Amino acid sequence: MRNGAATKPIRKMSVKAYLAFEEQADVRHEYVDGDLISMPGTTDTHNTICGNIYIALRSLLKNTSCRVFMENVKVQITDKKHYTYPDIFVTCDERDNADSYIKKYPSVIIEVASPSTKVYDKTDKFLEYRKIASLRHYLIVDTEKEIVECYSSKDGKEWTAEFYTSKNEAVSLDSIGKSLSLAAIYE
């Protein structure tokens, strides 16, 4: 696929080999059940929106135990056979301080969706992210229109969806006790 979507798997490898390879790689790769999938670059719009979200969340979470990561830190899906690079995520779990490269307990994951990744972000990727017991909010931020989809769960089992379409609105992220405004996202 093109325009920000993951490419087809380029090789099979073990988790151990993947983790060692990825520490030295110049290009990011996601890992899905033994498949190494290269992650192409993004557009300037995608990059600007990611930066806006990162800055807003860093400011909101200042002086808390939560940390925000952007694009180059991996999240391990609980089955240990799937590693992704979310565009932005928040973890407040002390256990995530143990590893500089991989986080396992995010409470918020945000994907900034391009036309080529939107379907994947809403389907297969969301189904995988739902396996993370600590995850409480999954946001899909559109790059073409000012639309944010927020999927939330109090228990990690039942998920509800809310859609935000106005810069006057803010996405409520109860798990971290903060709200993220659309004005900040699309600044």
C-alpha positions in Angstrom: 0.0 0.0 0.0 1.0 3.6 -0.4 0.6 7.0 1.3 1.3 6.0 4.9 -0.1 2.5 4.9 1.9 -0.5 5.9 3.5 -2.4 3.1 3.3 -6.2 2.6 5.4 -8.4 4.9 9.0 -8.5 3.8 10.2 -11.5 5.9 9.4 -13.9 8.7 11.4 -13.7 11.9 11.2 -14.6 15.6 10.2 -12.0 18.2 13.7 -12.0 19.6 15.2 -11.5 16.1 12.7 -8.7 15.4 13.5 -6.8 18.6 17.2 -6.9 17.9 16.8 -6.0 14.3 14.5 -3.1 15.0 16.9 -1.5 17.4 19.4 -1.1 14.5 16.9 -0.4 11.7 16.8 2.9 9.9 13.1 2.3 8.9 10.4 1.4 11.4 8.8 -2.1 11.1 5.7 -3.4 12.8 5.6 -7.1 13.7 2.5 -9.3 13.2 2.8 -13.0 14.0 6.3 -13.4 12.6 5.8 -11.0 9.7 8.1 -7.9 9.5 6.1 -5.0 7.9 7.9 -1.8 6.9 6.2 1.5 7.8 6.6 4.1 5.1 6.9 7.9 5.8 4.0 10.2 6.3 2.6 13.5 4.9 3.2 16.9 6.3 -0.5 17.1 7.4 -0.2 13.8 9.2 3.0 15.0 10.9 1.6 18.4 11.9 -1.5 16.8 13.5 0.6 14.2 15.3 2.8 17.0 16.6 -0.2 19.1 17.7 -1.6 16.1 19.7 1.7 15.3 21.3 2.3 18.9 22.4 -1.3 19.2 23.7 -1.1 15.9 25.7 2.4 16.8 27.1 1.1 20.0 28.3 -2.1 18.5 29.8 -0.1 15.7 31.5 2.6 17.9 33.0 3.3 17.0 36.6 1.5 13.7 36.4 2.9 10.1 36.3 1.6 9.7 32.7 3.9 9.9 29.7 3.2 10.6 26.1 5.0 8.9 23.2 5.0 9.6 19.5 5.6 7.3 16.5 9.0 5.7 17.4 8.2 3.8 20.6 6.6 0.4 20.2 3.5 -1.0 21.9 3.4 -4.7 22.5 0.0 -6.3 22.0 -0.5 -8.7 24.9 -0.1 -11.9 22.9 3.6 -11.0 22.3 3.2 -11.7 18.6 2.3 -8.2 17.6 4.2 -4.9 18.0 3.0 -1.6 16.6 4.1 2.0 16.4 1.0 4.0 17.3 1.1 7.6 16.1 0.7 8.8 19.7 -0.1 7.0 23.0 -0.2 7.6 26.7 0.8 5.3 29.5 0.4 6.0 33.2 1.6 2.6 34.3 4.9 2.4 36.2 5.7 -1.0 34.7 6.2 0.8 31.4 9.3 2.5 32.9 11.2 -0.8 32.7 11.8 -0.7 28.9 12.9 2.2 26.8 11.8 0.7 23.5 8.6 -1.2 24.3 5.5 -0.2 26.3 2.8 -2.7 27.3 0.2 -0.8 29.3 -1.1 2.2 27.3 -4.4 3.7 28.4 -4.8 5.9 25.3 -3.8 5.2 21.7 -4.2 7.6 18.9 -3.9 6.9 15.2 -3.9 9.8 12.7 -5.6 8.2 9.7 -4.8 8.9 6.1 -7.1 7.8 3.3 -5.0 4.7 2.8 -4.9 3.7 6.5 -8.4 4.6 7.7 -10.1 1.3 7.1 -7.2 -0.7 8.7 -7.1 1.7 11.7 -10.9 1.2 12.2 -10.9 -2.6 11.8 -8.0 -4.9 12.1 -5.8 -2.5 14.1 -8.6 -1.7 16.5 -9.4 -5.3 17.0 -5.7 -6.0 17.9 -5.5 -2.9 20.2 -8.6 -4.1 22.1 -6.5 -7.1 23.4 -4.5 -4.6 25.5 -6.1 -4.9 29.0 -5.0 -1.4 30.0 -6.4 0.4 26.9 -9.4 2.7 27.7 -9.4 5.1 24.8 -8.7 4.6 21.1 -8.9 7.7 18.9 -8.8 7.9 15.1 -8.1 11.4 13.9 -8.9 12.1 10.3 -6.4 14.1 8.2 -8.8 15.2 5.5 -11.7 16.4 7.6 -11.9 17.7 11.2 -13.3 14.4 12.6 -12.2 12.5 15.6 -13.6 9.1 16.5 -13.1 8.1 20.1 -13.7 4.5 21.2 -13.9 4.2 25.0 -14.2 1.3 27.5 -14.3 1.3 31.2 -13.5 -2.4 31.5 -11.7 -3.3 28.2 -14.6 -5.4 27.1 -17.5 -3.2 26.0 -16.6 -0.2 23.7 -18.7 2.9 22.9 -18.0 5.3 20.1 -18.3 9.1 20.1 -17.7 11.3 17.1 -16.4 14.9 17.3 -16.7 17.3 14.4 -16.4 20.8 15.8 -13.3 22.7 16.9 -15.4 23.8 19.9 -15.6 20.2 21.1 -13.1 18.3 23.3 -12.6 14.6 23.5 -13.0 13.4 27.1 -10.2 11.0 28.1 -11.5 9.8 31.5 -8.7 7.3 32.0 -6.2 10.2 32.3 -8.7 12.8 33.7 -8.2 15.2 30.7 -9.9 16.4 27.6 -8.2 17.0 24.3 -9.7 19.8 22.2 -10.2 19.6 18.5 -8.9 23.1 18.2 -5.5 21.9 19.6 -5.6 18.8 17.3 -6.2 20.7 14.1 -4.4 24.0 15.0 
